Amino acid sequence: MSQFLVSVPIEPVVRHSLSGHSSMALPAVHLPGGARIVTGDSGTAAEVEVESADRLAAKEDAVRIVDDLVAVLAAWGGTFQLRTSGVQVTQLGRPPGAITVESRIDVVMQKGDLDTEAALFGRRDHLPEYVRNCLELNYLIVLSDRPTNRWLLAVIGLEALAVGTLGAQPDVSARLTAPHPTPAQEGPPAGA
């Protein structure tokens, strides 16, 4: 196991409206567990020292830690996201001048046409409300890079589709609160 210093860029989520925008800035500060927030000309980053088997594992460990940090910041209204493409790793205790080669793949997907999308967009005012809600939920799924959030939004979307197409279904709480028959209402036991 080796010691690594990992710098994970964190960016504020900018909230835009027709009348302006807002975002939040963080101060430079030391945090428990050896983590710290650093600010500079290139933006804000969380630096974390981790002990890991290799550089990739160090990145993954640090991103998990910083992901926890932004979740805590969100509890007080701080909206930040990680810029994982900018994560930098330095192996501590490594001889000066040692070279490390890292590779990364950047992909841009090009859509061939928007025929299907255009057809749905043209019908948007005639779609049932539950379908419009599902489109909004799907948009949030696509934006999110958090697997748990994506799963929860997908489940909510499936429920909205089911209720929209099949109608409300009895749920567990309705079954638990339904009046239970008394023994006299149930009738005689079977075989009596």
N, C-alpha and C positions, 0 to 999 in steps of 0.2 A: 504494500500500500504506500502511496506517495501523497504528499501534501500539495494541494493546488490552491491558488487564489483565482477565483472566478468572478468576473465582472459581468453582470447581467443588466443591460440597459432597460430602464423602466420609463415609460412615457405616459403622461397624463392623457386620459380620454377627454377629448375636447367636445363639449356639448354645444351644438349649434342650434340656433333658432333664427327666426326671421328678423329678430331685433338685435342679435349679437351672438356672442359665444362666451363660454366660461370653461375654465380648467383649474387645476390645483397644482401647486408647486410644493416640493418637499425640501426641508432643510437638510444640510449635511449633519449627520448624527450617527453615533455608535449605538448599535442594538445588541440585545443579549445574544449569546452564542457566537460572538466573534463577527457578526455581520455588521455592515455599516452602509449608510447612504452617502454617496459622494456626488457632488455637483461640479460641473465645469462647462467649458465652452462646447463640448460635444454632447451635453445634456446631463441627465441624471442616471445613475446606475446604483445597483445594490452589489456590493462586493462581499463575497463569502469565502471563507477558508474551509475547504473540505478535504477529508482523507478518502481517497478513492483508488481503485485499481489502475485506472488509466484516464486520459484526458476526456474521452467521451463520457465515461461514468462520472467524472467530476462535473461536467456540464449538466448532466441529468440530475445529479444530486443538488447542485446549486439552483437549478431552475425550479425544482420541487420546493426548496426552502424559500426562494423569492416568490413563488406562486402563493405560498402560505402567507407571506408578508403582504402581498397585494390584497389577499382575502381579508386580512385583519384591517388594513387601511380602509377597505370598502365598508366595514362595519361602522365606520364614522363618516361615511360619505365620500371617501377618497377613491376616485375612479382612476386606476392605473392599469396598464397592460405591459406585458413583457415584450421586448423586441428580441426574440430568440436568435434572429439572424446576426445580431451584433454581439453575441456572447463571446467573451475573450477569456482564455485560460492561460495561466502562468504556473508552471511547475516550480514550487518552492524548493530551494536547496539544490537547484540544477546548476551546473557549471556555466559561467557566463559565456556567451557566444554559441551555445548549443542550439542547433536548428531543429525546429519542429515543423513538419509539413502537415497541413490540414486541408481537407477537401470538402467542398460543399456543392450541392446541386441546386440551381435556381431554375424554376420551371414557369413558363407562361403558357397557359392554355388558350388557344384561339377557337372561338365558336365559329362553325361554318355558316350558320344562318340563325335567325331568330323567328322563324315561321311559327313554331309552336307557341313561343312566348308571346308573339304579337297577337295571335288568335285569342289567347286567354286574356291578354291586356285589353283587347277590344271588347271583351264581354264583361269586364270587371264590375261595371255598374249593375249587371244583371245576376251576379253570383250571389248565392245565399250567404247570409252573414257568417255562418259557421265556416264556409269555404274561405271567405276573406280573412277570418280569424286564423285559420290554418295557414294561409299564405304568410301572414305576419309572423306566426310562430316559426314557420320554416325559415323565414328571413333571419330570425334570431338564432336559429340552429346553425345556419351557414356562417353567421358572423362569429359565433363562439368557437374558441379553440379549447374549451374545457370539456372533456368527455362527459362528466357528470351532468353539467348543464345541458349539453346536447341531448343526452338520454332523457332527462326530465322534460325538456321541451317537446321531444318527440312523443313521449307518453301523453302529455297534455294534448298535443295535436291529434293523436289517435283517438283519445277520448272525445274530443270535440267532433271529429268526423263520425264516430259511432253514435253519439247523441244526435248529431245533425241528421244522420241518415236513418237511424232506428228509433229515435226518440229516447226519452229518459228511461233508464233501466234501474230496477231495484238495486240498491247497494247494501253493503253489510250493515251500515248504521240504521237503515230503514228496517232491516230484518231484526236487528237487536231491539229496536224500540217498538216494534209491532206488538199489539196485545197478544198474550199467550192464552189459549183456551184453558178454562178450569177443568178439573177432572170430570165434572158433571157434563160439561159441554163436549168432551171428547167421546163420550159413549162408553159402552162396556168394552172390556179388553177383548182382544181377538180370541176366539175359541170358547168364549163364555156362554 
